[in-house]
Amino acid sequence: MNEFTKGELLIMHLAIIRDMSQFAHILKSSPSVLKLRDKLETMIDNYCEHKNKQYYDKVDIYECNKCHMVIL
């Protein structure tokens, strides 16, 4: 489950992009930094607020209608 807000993800992404620009000679060739940047971009693109929830009567479980994540 994602514990970050979309705003927090954007801040982290901006920090990575800024650092990649500032320390280009080190970070632009770092596979781990590139992987982290790509992962943050994917998380931002796929972010879901879980606003449209389907409630199941017999149990306390919700399912997001958009991403289908089950929320206990």
C-alpha positions as CSV (number, residue, x, y, z in Angstrom):
1,M,0.0,0.0,0.0
2,N,1.3,3.4,-0.9
3,E,1.9,5.6,2.2
4,F,3.0,8.7,0.2
5,T,0.7,11.4,-1.1
6,K,1.0,12.4,-4.7
7,G,2.5,15.7,-3.5
8,E,5.2,13.9,-1.5
9,L,6.1,11.7,-4.6
10,L,6.4,14.9,-6.7
11,I,8.7,16.5,-4.2
12,M,11.0,13.4,-4.1
13,H,10.9,13.2,-7.9
14,L,11.9,16.9,-8.2
15,A,14.8,16.4,-5.7
16,I,16.1,13.5,-7.8
17,I,15.9,15.4,-11.0
18,R,17.5,18.4,-9.4
19,D,20.4,16.3,-8.1
20,M,20.8,14.5,-11.4
21,S,21.2,17.9,-13.0
22,Q,23.6,19.3,-10.4
23,F,25.7,16.2,-10.1
24,A,25.3,15.0,-13.7
25,H,28.8,13.5,-13.9
26,I,28.0,11.1,-11.1
27,L,24.2,10.5,-11.0
28,K,23.2,10.3,-14.7
29,S,25.2,7.2,-15.1
30,S,24.1,5.6,-11.8
31,P,21.7,2.7,-12.5
32,S,20.2,2.8,-9.0
33,V,19.4,6.5,-9.3
34,L,17.9,6.0,-12.7
35,K,15.8,3.1,-11.4
36,L,14.6,5.2,-8.5
37,R,13.7,8.1,-10.8
38,D,11.7,5.7,-13.1
39,K,10.0,4.1,-10.1
40,L,8.9,7.4,-8.8
41,E,7.6,8.4,-12.2
42,T,5.6,5.2,-12.4
43,M,4.2,5.7,-8.9
44,I,3.1,9.3,-9.8
45,D,1.5,8.2,-13.1
46,N,-0.4,5.4,-11.4
47,Y,-1.3,7.3,-8.2
48,C,-4.9,6.6,-7.0
49,E,-6.8,8.5,-4.3
50,H,-9.2,5.6,-3.8
51,K,-12.2,7.9,-3.9
52,N,-14.7,5.5,-5.5
53,K,-15.0,2.6,-3.1
54,Q,-17.2,-0.4,-3.3
55,Y,-18.2,-1.5,0.2
56,Y,-19.0,-5.2,0.9
57,D,-21.8,-5.6,3.5
58,K,-20.7,-8.7,5.4
59,V,-17.1,-7.7,5.9
60,D,-15.2,-4.5,6.5
61,I,-13.5,-4.4,3.1
62,Y,-13.5,-1.7,0.5
63,E,-12.4,-2.1,-3.1
64,C,-11.4,0.9,-5.1
65,N,-13.4,1.0,-8.3
66,K,-10.5,2.7,-10.2
67,C,-7.5,0.6,-9.4
68,H,-9.3,-2.4,-7.7
69,M,-7.1,-2.2,-4.6
70,V,-8.6,-3.9,-1.6
71,I,-8.6,-1.7,1.5
72,L,-9.2,-3.3,4.9
